[in-house]
């Protein structure tokens, strides 16, 4: 089964690639690796939520937004090399705009990690960093970037 067929089986549609908000590319390939730019939770070109996790944004909402970010990152991979070229997900880096004292960043990033495992199975399991930050672009609660190996 192809990854595109797996997405269809799961009833998951990749969104259009978000246009860069600055002087960068959505994804870049070097050798067999594709690195995505950090992706924020844009839905139909609109920021899905703003605020900080732990103050106004629940950890569960943060997980949902991390999933949206991962879908946006996969869209960037698909636009560059095609989703079926993915061999495995190597690394996920996630940033969580966190209220003071909030330490649940890893649980928030599970929204992205669980999606990747759902799509790619064992090939979606990856190394990960989950970092709490004071602010993110446009006031979003979560940002996610991927490194994937491609054939």
C-alpha positions in Angstrom: 0.0 0.0 0.0 1.3 3.5 -0.8 1.3 6.3 1.8 -1.2 8.2 -0.4 -3.5 5.2 -0.2 -3.0 4.9 3.6 -4.1 8.6 3.9 -7.2 7.9 1.9 -7.9 4.8 4.0 -7.7 7.0 7.1 -9.8 9.7 5.5 -6.9 12.2 5.9 -6.5 14.9 3.3 -3.2 16.8 3.2 -3.9 20.6 3.1 -2.4 23.0 0.6 1.2 24.0 1.4 1.2 27.2 3.5 3.1 30.0 1.7 6.3 31.0 3.6 5.8 34.0 5.8 9.5 35.1 5.3 12.6 34.3 3.4 12.6 30.5 3.6 11.2 27.5 1.8 8.5 25.2 3.2 10.8 22.1 2.8 14.3 21.4 1.5 15.9 18.1 0.5 19.6 17.3 1.0 20.6 13.8 0.1 18.0 11.4 1.3 16.6 13.8 4.0 13.8 16.3 3.8 13.7 19.1 6.4 10.5 21.1 6.8 10.3 24.6 8.0 8.4 25.0 11.3 4.7 24.7 10.5 2.0 26.4 12.6 -1.6 25.4 12.9 -3.0 27.0 9.8 -6.4 25.7 8.5 -7.5 27.0 5.1 -4.8 29.8 5.4 -6.1 31.0 8.8 -4.5 30.6 12.2 -6.6 27.9 14.0 -5.9 29.2 17.5 -3.8 31.6 19.5 -2.6 31.7 23.1 -0.5 29.6 25.4 -0.9 26.1 26.5 -1.7 26.0 30.1 -3.5 29.4 30.0 -6.4 29.7 27.7 -5.4 26.7 25.5 -5.9 23.2 27.0 -3.3 20.5 26.6 -5.9 18.5 24.6 -6.4 21.5 22.2 -2.6 21.8 22.0 -2.5 18.1 20.9 -5.1 18.7 18.2 -3.2 21.8 17.0 0.1 19.8 16.9 -1.7 17.3 14.6 -2.7 20.1 12.3 1.0 21.3 12.3 2.2 17.8 11.4 -0.3 17.6 8.5 1.0 21.0 7.2 4.5 19.7 7.4 3.6 16.5 5.5 2.0 18.7 2.9 5.3 20.5 2.5 7.1 17.1 2.1 4.4 16.0 -0.4 4.8 19.2 -2.5 8.6 18.7 -2.6 9.1 15.0 -3.2 5.7 13.3 -3.0 4.4 11.6 0.1 5.0 8.1 -1.4 8.8 8.9 -1.4 8.8 8.9 2.5 10.9 6.0 3.8 10.5 6.9 7.5 10.0 9.8 9.8 13.4 10.6 11.4 12.8 13.4 13.8 10.0 15.8 15.0 10.8 19.1 16.7 8.0 20.8 18.4 7.6 24.1 20.1 4.8 24.8 22.6 4.0 28.4 23.7 3.7 27.6 27.4 2.1 29.4 30.3 4.5 29.8 33.3 4.7 26.5 35.1 3.3 24.4 32.2 5.5 21.3 31.8 3.4 19.1 29.6 5.1 19.9 26.3 5.8 16.2 25.5 2.0 15.3 25.8 1.1 18.2 23.5 3.5 17.0 20.9 2.0 13.5 21.0 -0.7 15.0 18.8 1.9 15.1 16.0 3.7 11.9 16.9 0.5 9.9 17.1 -0.6 11.1 13.7 2.7 10.1 12.1 2.5 6.6 13.7 -1.1 6.3 12.5 -0.1 7.1 8.9 3.3 5.4 8.7 3.2 2.7 11.4 6.6 1.7 12.6 8.2 3.9 10.0 6.4 6.9 11.6 8.2 6.3 15.0 10.9 9.0 15.4 13.2 10.9 17.7 11.7 14.0 19.1 12.3 17.3 20.9 9.4 19.0 22.7 10.4 22.5 23.8 8.5 25.1 25.8 8.8 28.7 24.6 7.5 32.1 25.6 6.0 33.1 22.2 5.5 31.7 18.7 4.8 33.4 15.4 1.4 35.0 15.1 0.7 34.0 18.7 0.0 30.3 17.9 0.3 27.7 20.7 2.3 25.1 18.7 4.8 24.8 15.9 6.1 21.5 14.4 9.0 20.7 12.0 9.9 17.3 10.5 12.9 15.5 9.2 12.0 12.6 7.0 14.1 10.1 5.0 13.0 9.7 1.4 13.9 7.3 -1.4 
